[in-house]
């Protein structure tokens, strides 16, 4: 699996995931919307940690700086 995410992309995903978690923690979001957003936040965190986004692959996107 080749890395295709840059550090800015990973940072934005982590910030969004933290924001979703805080919204859930403070009961701003609830119900089905909360569960869907929490799954999205978990996916954002996982893709940030492995530096690979499966949705970038079919489109040929790469935000990682090439050496």
TORDOGU-110939 format. One record per atom (N, C-alpha, C): x, y, z; atom name. Coordinates in Angstrom, 3 decimals, always signed. Example, Ala and Ser with C-alpha at 12.3 -4.5 7.8 and 13.67 -1.06 7.14 Angstrom:
<atoms>
<atom u="+13.190" v="-5.690" w="+7.800" atom="N"/>
<atom u="+12.300" v="-4.500" w="+7.800" atom="CA"/>
<atom u="+13.200" v="-3.300" w="+7.800" atom="C"/>
<atom u="+12.850" v="-2.250" w="+7.080" atom="N"/>
<atom u="+13.670" v="-1.060" w="+7.140" atom="CA"/>
<atom u="+12.900" v="+0.030" w="+7.870" atom="C"/>
</atoms>
This chain:
<atoms>
<atom u="+0.842" v="-1.162" w="+0.000" atom="N"/>
<atom u="+0.000" v="+0.000" w="+0.000" atom="CA"/>
<atom u="+0.897" v="+1.237" w="+0.000" atom="C"/>
<atom u="+0.775" v="+2.042" w="-1.035" atom="N"/>
<atom u="+1.600" v="+3.219" w="-1.207" atom="CA"/>
<atom u="+0.939" v="+4.427" w="-0.548" atom="C"/>
<atom u="+1.707" v="+5.231" w="+0.153" atom="N"/>
<atom u="+1.160" v="+6.411" w="+0.817" atom="CA"/>
<atom u="+0.673" v="+7.415" w="-0.226" atom="C"/>
<atom u="-0.517" v="+7.999" w="+0.035" atom="N"/>
<atom u="-1.029" v="+9.001" w="-0.888" atom="CA"/>
<atom u="-1.618" v="+10.214" w="-0.160" atom="C"/>
<atom u="-1.278" v="+10.380" w="+1.123" atom="N"/>
<atom u="-1.790" v="+11.510" w="+1.891" atom="CA"/>
<atom u="-0.630" v="+12.314" w="+2.467" atom="C"/>
<atom u="-0.699" v="+13.630" w="+2.277" atom="N"/>
<atom u="+0.305" v="+14.519" w="+2.819" atom="CA"/>
<atom u="-0.005" v="+14.894" w="+4.262" atom="C"/>
<atom u="+0.919" v="+15.609" w="+4.881" atom="N"/>
<atom u="+0.758" v="+15.954" w="+6.294" atom="CA"/>
<atom u="-0.384" v="+16.942" w="+6.515" atom="C"/>
<atom u="-0.608" v="+17.873" w="+5.600" atom="N"/>
<atom u="-1.723" v="+18.811" w="+5.739" atom="CA"/>
<atom u="-3.054" v="+18.070" w="+5.675" atom="C"/>
<atom u="-3.169" v="+17.162" w="+4.747" atom="N"/>
<atom u="-4.385" v="+16.355" w="+4.599" atom="CA"/>
<atom u="-4.651" v="+15.534" w="+5.862" atom="C"/>
<atom u="-3.607" v="+14.926" w="+6.401" atom="N"/>
<atom u="-3.756" v="+14.132" w="+7.628" atom="CA"/>
<atom u="-4.162" v="+15.020" w="+8.798" atom="C"/>
<atom u="-3.561" v="+16.194" w="+8.908" atom="N"/>
<atom u="-3.882" v="+17.109" w="+9.992" atom="CA"/>
<atom u="-5.328" v="+17.577" w="+9.950" atom="C"/>
<atom u="-5.808" v="+17.892" w="+8.762" atom="N"/>
<atom u="-7.202" v="+18.325" w="+8.611" atom="CA"/>
<atom u="-8.153" v="+17.203" w="+9.004" atom="C"/>
<atom u="-7.852" v="+15.987" w="+8.592" atom="N"/>
<atom u="-8.708" v="+14.852" w="+8.947" atom="CA"/>
<atom u="-8.737" v="+14.614" w="+10.455" atom="C"/>
<atom u="-7.603" v="+14.750" w="+11.110" atom="N"/>
<atom u="-7.548" v="+14.552" w="+12.562" atom="CA"/>
<atom u="-8.349" v="+15.639" w="+13.278" atom="C"/>
<atom u="-8.227" v="+16.883" w="+12.821" atom="N"/>
<atom u="-8.983" v="+17.984" w="+13.430" atom="CA"/>
<atom u="-10.485" v="+17.765" w="+13.262" atom="C"/>
<atom u="-10.911" v="+17.331" w="+12.074" atom="N"/>
<atom u="-12.335" v="+17.063" w="+11.844" atom="CA"/>
<atom u="-12.816" v="+15.935" w="+12.750" atom="C"/>
<atom u="-12.019" v="+14.886" w="+12.892" atom="N"/>
<atom u="-12.401" v="+13.754" w="+13.744" atom="CA"/>
<atom u="-12.531" v="+14.189" w="+15.207" atom="C"/>
<atom u="-11.610" v="+15.021" w="+15.661" atom="N"/>
<atom u="-11.689" v="+15.520" w="+17.045" atom="CA"/>
<atom u="-12.914" v="+16.397" w="+17.225" atom="C"/>
<atom u="-13.208" v="+17.229" w="+16.233" atom="N"/>
<atom u="-14.386" v="+18.099" w="+16.312" atom="CA"/>
<atom u="-15.676" v="+17.273" w="+16.395" atom="C"/>
<atom u="-15.764" v="+16.211" w="+15.607" atom="N"/>
<atom u="-16.940" v="+15.343" w="+15.642" atom="CA"/>
<atom u="-17.060" v="+14.673" w="+17.011" atom="C"/>
<atom u="-15.936" v="+14.204" w="+17.542" atom="N"/>
<atom u="-15.954" v="+13.558" w="+18.858" atom="CA"/>
<atom u="-16.407" v="+14.540" w="+19.939" atom="C"/>
<atom u="-15.937" v="+15.778" w="+19.864" atom="N"/>
<atom u="-16.361" v="+16.782" w="+20.845" atom="CA"/>
<atom u="-17.841" v="+17.127" w="+20.711" atom="C"/>
<atom u="-18.331" v="+17.217" w="+19.493" atom="N"/>
<atom u="-19.762" v="+17.470" w="+19.295" atom="CA"/>
<atom u="-20.605" v="+16.351" w="+19.884" atom="C"/>
<atom u="-20.140" v="+15.131" w="+19.732" atom="N"/>
<atom u="-20.848" v="+13.993" w="+20.318" atom="CA"/>
<atom u="-20.762" v="+14.015" w="+21.840" atom="C"/>
<atom u="-19.588" v="+14.320" w="+22.368" atom="N"/>
<atom u="-19.371" v="+14.335" w="+23.812" atom="CA"/>
<atom u="-20.260" v="+15.382" w="+24.505" atom="C"/>
<atom u="-20.401" v="+16.539" w="+23.879" atom="N"/>
<atom u="-21.210" v="+17.608" w="+24.461" atom="CA"/>
<atom u="-22.676" v="+17.556" w="+24.025" atom="C"/>
<atom u="-23.094" v="+16.432" w="+23.461" atom="N"/>
<atom u="-24.480" v="+16.179" w="+23.049" atom="CA"/>
<atom u="-25.038" v="+17.202" w="+22.071" atom="C"/>
<atom u="-24.187" v="+17.739" w="+21.216" atom="N"/>
<atom u="-24.649" v="+18.636" w="+20.167" atom="CA"/>
<atom u="-25.263" v="+17.816" w="+19.042" atom="C"/>
<atom u="-24.658" v="+16.665" w="+18.774" atom="N"/>
<atom u="-25.218" v="+15.740" w="+17.784" atom="CA"/>
<atom u="-25.672" v="+14.489" w="+18.523" atom="C"/>
<atom u="-26.750" v="+13.905" w="+18.052" atom="N"/>
<atom u="-27.258" v="+12.691" w="+18.697" atom="CA"/>
<atom u="-28.028" v="+11.856" w="+17.689" atom="C"/>
<atom u="-28.354" v="+10.665" w="+18.087" atom="N"/>
<atom u="-29.139" v="+9.767" w="+17.237" atom="CA"/>
<atom u="-28.325" v="+9.191" w="+16.095" atom="C"/>
<atom u="-29.015" v="+8.942" w="+15.000" atom="N"/>
<atom u="-28.395" v="+8.311" w="+13.830" atom="CA"/>
<atom u="-27.291" v="+9.180" w="+13.248" atom="C"/>
<atom u="-27.506" v="+10.490" w="+13.218" atom="N"/>
<atom u="-26.486" v="+11.391" w="+12.702" atom="CA"/>
<atom u="-25.191" v="+11.255" w="+13.492" atom="C"/>
<atom u="-25.284" v="+11.140" w="+14.787" atom="N"/>
<atom u="-24.099" v="+11.002" w="+15.634" atom="CA"/>
<atom u="-23.337" v="+9.723" w="+15.301" atom="C"/>
<atom u="-24.066" v="+8.634" w="+15.110" atom="N"/>
<atom u="-23.398" v="+7.371" w="+14.792" atom="CA"/>
<atom u="-22.724" v="+7.409" w="+13.429" atom="C"/>
<atom u="-23.379" v="+8.000" w="+12.460" atom="N"/>
<atom u="-22.799" v="+8.102" w="+11.118" atom="CA"/>
<atom u="-21.544" v="+8.972" w="+11.159" atom="C"/>
<atom u="-21.619" v="+10.099" w="+11.861" atom="N"/>
<atom u="-20.459" v="+10.977" w="+11.949" atom="CA"/>
<atom u="-19.321" v="+10.357" w="+12.746" atom="C"/>
<atom u="-19.641" v="+9.584" w="+13.764" atom="N"/>
<atom u="-18.589" v="+8.916" w="+14.528" atom="CA"/>
<atom u="-17.871" v="+7.866" w="+13.677" atom="C"/>
<atom u="-18.604" v="+7.156" w="+12.849" atom="N"/>
<atom u="-17.974" v="+6.193" w="+11.935" atom="CA"/>
<atom u="-17.063" v="+6.938" w="+10.964" atom="C"/>
<atom u="-17.534" v="+8.067" w="+10.454" atom="N"/>
<atom u="-16.721" v="+8.878" w="+9.563" atom="CA"/>
<atom u="-15.456" v="+9.367" w="+10.272" atom="C"/>
<atom u="-15.588" v="+9.768" w="+11.526" atom="N"/>
<atom u="-14.429" v="+10.228" w="+12.299" atom="CA"/>
<atom u="-13.418" v="+9.103" w="+12.491" atom="C"/>
<atom u="-13.904" v="+7.903" w="+12.764" atom="N"/>
<atom u="-13.001" v="+6.752" w="+12.931" atom="CA"/>
<atom u="-12.273" v="+6.449" w="+11.624" atom="C"/>
<atom u="-12.990" v="+6.525" w="+10.513" atom="N"/>
<atom u="-12.367" v="+6.303" w="+9.201" atom="CA"/>
<atom u="-11.316" v="+7.373" w="+8.937" atom="C"/>
<atom u="-11.629" v="+8.637" w="+9.262" atom="N"/>
<atom u="-10.650" v="+9.712" w="+9.089" atom="CA"/>
<atom u="-9.392" v="+9.445" w="+9.907" atom="C"/>
<atom u="-9.559" v="+9.004" w="+11.151" atom="N"/>
<atom u="-8.395" v="+8.726" w="+11.996" atom="CA"/>
<atom u="-7.566" v="+7.569" w="+11.444" atom="C"/>
<atom u="-8.233" v="+6.497" w="+11.036" atom="N"/>
<atom u="-7.507" v="+5.342" w="+10.496" atom="CA"/>
<atom u="-6.728" v="+5.697" w="+9.239" atom="C"/>
<atom u="-7.373" v="+6.416" w="+8.323" atom="N"/>
<atom u="-6.677" v="+6.780" w="+7.092" atom="CA"/>
<atom u="-5.541" v="+7.760" w="+7.370" atom="C"/>
<atom u="-5.693" v="+8.591" w="+8.391" atom="N"/>
<atom u="-4.614" v="+9.514" w="+8.748" atom="CA"/>
<atom u="-3.409" v="+8.766" w="+9.297" atom="C"/>
<atom u="-3.641" v="+7.750" w="+10.115" atom="N"/>
<atom u="-2.539" v="+7.018" w="+10.722" atom="CA"/>
<atom u="-1.796" v="+6.132" w="+9.723" atom="C"/>
<atom u="-2.495" v="+5.614" w="+8.728" atom="N"/>
<atom u="-1.812" v="+4.767" w="+7.741" atom="CA"/>
<atom u="-1.379" v="+5.551" w="+6.503" atom="C"/>
<atom u="-1.765" v="+6.827" w="+6.423" atom="N"/>
<atom u="-1.390" v="+7.720" w="+5.312" atom="CA"/>
<atom u="-1.856" v="+7.212" w="+3.954" atom="C"/>
<atom u="-2.965" v="+6.530" w="+3.935" atom="N"/>
<atom u="-3.509" v="+6.002" w="+2.681" atom="CA"/>
<atom u="-5.017" v="+6.168" w="+2.679" atom="C"/>
<atom u="-5.535" v="+6.807" w="+1.629" atom="N"/>
<atom u="-6.978" v="+6.949" w="+1.470" atom="CA"/>
<atom u="-7.405" v="+6.123" w="+0.257" atom="C"/>
<atom u="-8.242" v="+5.104" w="+0.468" atom="N"/>
<atom u="-8.658" v="+4.259" w="-0.649" atom="CA"/>
<atom u="-9.448" v="+5.012" w="-1.716" atom="C"/>
<atom u="-10.115" v="+6.092" w="-1.353" atom="N"/>
<atom u="-10.873" v="+6.858" w="-2.343" atom="CA"/>
<atom u="-9.976" v="+7.686" w="-3.252" atom="C"/>
<atom u="-8.764" v="+7.984" w="-2.821" atom="N"/>
<atom u="-7.832" v="+8.728" w="-3.671" atom="CA"/>
<atom u="-7.308" v="+7.862" w="-4.806" atom="C"/>
<atom u="-7.182" v="+6.571" w="-4.563" atom="N"/>
<atom u="-6.565" v="+5.660" w="-5.532" atom="CA"/>
<atom u="-7.285" v="+5.634" w="-6.885" atom="C"/>
<atom u="-8.618" v="+5.421" w="-6.953" atom="N"/>
<atom u="-9.267" v="+5.352" w="-8.265" atom="CA"/>
<atom u="-9.194" v="+6.663" w="-9.049" atom="C"/>
<atom u="-9.118" v="+7.781" w="-8.336" atom="N"/>
<atom u="-9.066" v="+9.077" w="-9.004" atom="CA"/>
<atom u="-7.641" v="+9.522" w="-9.319" atom="C"/>
<atom u="-6.662" v="+8.809" w="-8.778" atom="N"/>
<atom u="-5.269" v="+9.134" w="-9.028" atom="CA"/>
<atom u="-4.779" v="+10.342" w="-8.239" atom="C"/>
<atom u="-5.463" v="+10.696" w="-7.176" atom="N"/>
<atom u="-5.068" v="+11.836" w="-6.347" atom="CA"/>
<atom u="-3.935" v="+11.432" w="-5.426" atom="C"/>
<atom u="-3.056" v="+12.393" w="-5.150" atom="N"/>
<atom u="-1.948" v="+12.148" w="-4.243" atom="CA"/>
<atom u="-1.578" v="+13.485" w="-3.611" atom="C"/>
<atom u="-1.765" v="+13.636" w="-2.300" atom="N"/>
<atom u="-1.402" v="+14.870" w="-1.620" atom="CA"/>
<atom u="-0.061" v="+14.747" w="-0.914" atom="C"/>
<atom u="+0.572" v="+13.611" w="-1.077" atom="N"/>
<atom u="+1.875" v="+13.362" w="-0.460" atom="CA"/>
<atom u="+2.962" v="+14.001" w="-1.335" atom="C"/>
<atom u="+3.914" v="+14.677" w="-0.682" atom="N"/>
<atom u="+5.004" v="+15.274" w="-1.444" atom="CA"/>
<atom u="+5.896" v="+14.171" w="-1.989" atom="C"/>
<atom u="+6.199" v="+14.284" w="-3.253" atom="N"/>
<atom u="+7.032" v="+13.264" w="-3.897" atom="CA"/>
<atom u="+8.486" v="+13.639" w="-3.787" atom="C"/>
<atom u="+9.334" v="+12.628" w="-3.607" atom="N"/>
<atom u="+10.770" v="+12.843" w="-3.478" atom="CA"/>
<atom u="+11.455" v="+12.637" w="-4.800" atom="C"/>
</atoms>
